[in-house]
Amino acid sequence: MIVAKFWDSEGVILTHCVPKSTTVTGETYEDVLQTKFLPALHEKRPQKAAAVFFHHNNTPPHRSARVHQFFNNNFEVVPHAPYSPDHFWLFPTLKDTLCGLTF
């Protein structure tokens, strides 16, 4: 199962479980951003929703033209270095958070 997690300095904004057998494409990623992330952001962080700096990795769905267009209309993207180890601290935290949960 693929889990997309969106967070900021205050905590988790959205945890989205990608349905089984779903291929993550630029279209599916944009759909999650548009229909799940934006509403969660406006609900949980209304004071921050107007000025968001978004950092995501450089996988093919994140680099698609439609996702670039979405970000150009909504957020400023912070560049991500190729093969960046900056997320390795996250995995133990995710493991602890998801321990015992069934999806």
C-alpha positions in Angstrom: 0.0 0.0 0.0 1.1 3.5 -0.7 0.6 6.2 1.8 0.9 9.9 1.0 1.5 12.0 4.1 1.4 15.8 4.1 2.6 17.8 7.1 4.1 21.0 8.3 5.8 22.2 11.4 2.6 21.9 13.4 2.0 18.3 12.5 0.1 16.1 10.0 -2.3 17.9 7.6 -3.4 14.8 5.6 -2.7 11.1 5.4 -4.0 9.6 2.2 -4.0 5.9 1.5 -3.7 5.2 -2.2 -6.2 2.5 -3.2 -4.7 -0.9 -4.0 -3.9 -1.5 -7.7 -3.8 2.3 -8.3 -0.9 3.6 -10.4 0.4 6.9 -9.1 0.5 9.2 -12.1 0.6 13.0 -12.4 -3.2 12.9 -12.8 -3.8 10.9 -9.6 -1.3 13.0 -7.7 -2.9 16.2 -8.8 -6.3 14.8 -7.9 -5.1 14.0 -4.3 -3.7 17.5 -4.1 -6.8 19.2 -5.4 -9.6 17.1 -3.7 -7.9 16.0 -0.5 -4.9 18.1 0.4 -6.3 21.6 -0.4 -9.5 21.1 1.6 -7.5 19.6 4.5 -5.1 22.5 4.4 -7.9 25.1 4.4 -9.6 23.3 7.3 -6.5 22.7 9.5 -4.3 25.6 8.6 -6.5 28.4 7.3 -4.0 31.1 8.4 -1.3 29.4 6.3 -3.2 28.4 3.2 -2.5 31.7 1.3 1.3 31.3 1.5 2.5 27.7 1.2 6.0 26.6 0.3 5.7 23.0 -0.8 8.5 20.5 -0.7 8.2 17.1 -2.4 10.6 14.7 -4.0 11.4 14.4 -7.7 9.5 11.3 -8.7 8.0 11.2 -12.1 4.4 12.0 -11.0 5.6 15.0 -9.1 7.4 16.3 -12.2 4.4 15.9 -14.6 3.2 19.0 -16.6 -0.2 19.0 -14.9 1.3 18.9 -11.4 3.6 21.8 -12.4 0.6 23.7 -13.6 -1.3 23.0 -10.4 1.7 24.2 -8.3 2.1 27.3 -10.4 -1.5 28.2 -9.6 -1.4 27.4 -5.9 2.0 27.1 -4.2 5.7 27.8 -4.4 7.7 24.6 -4.7 11.0 24.4 -2.8 13.6 22.5 -5.0 14.5 19.0 -4.0 18.0 17.7 -4.6 18.3 14.3 -6.4 18.9 11.4 -4.1 18.5 13.6 -1.0 18.7 11.8 2.3 16.6 14.4 4.1 13.6 12.2 4.7 15.3 9.3 6.4 14.2 10.6 9.8 10.6 10.2 8.8 10.4 6.4 8.4 10.8 5.5 12.1 8.2 8.2 12.9 5.8 6.8 10.3 6.4 3.3 11.6 5.5 4.3 15.1 2.5 6.3 14.0 1.1 3.5 11.8 1.9 0.7 14.2 -1.2 -1.4 14.9 -3.4 0.3 12.4 -5.2 -1.7 9.7 -6.2 -0.1 6.4 
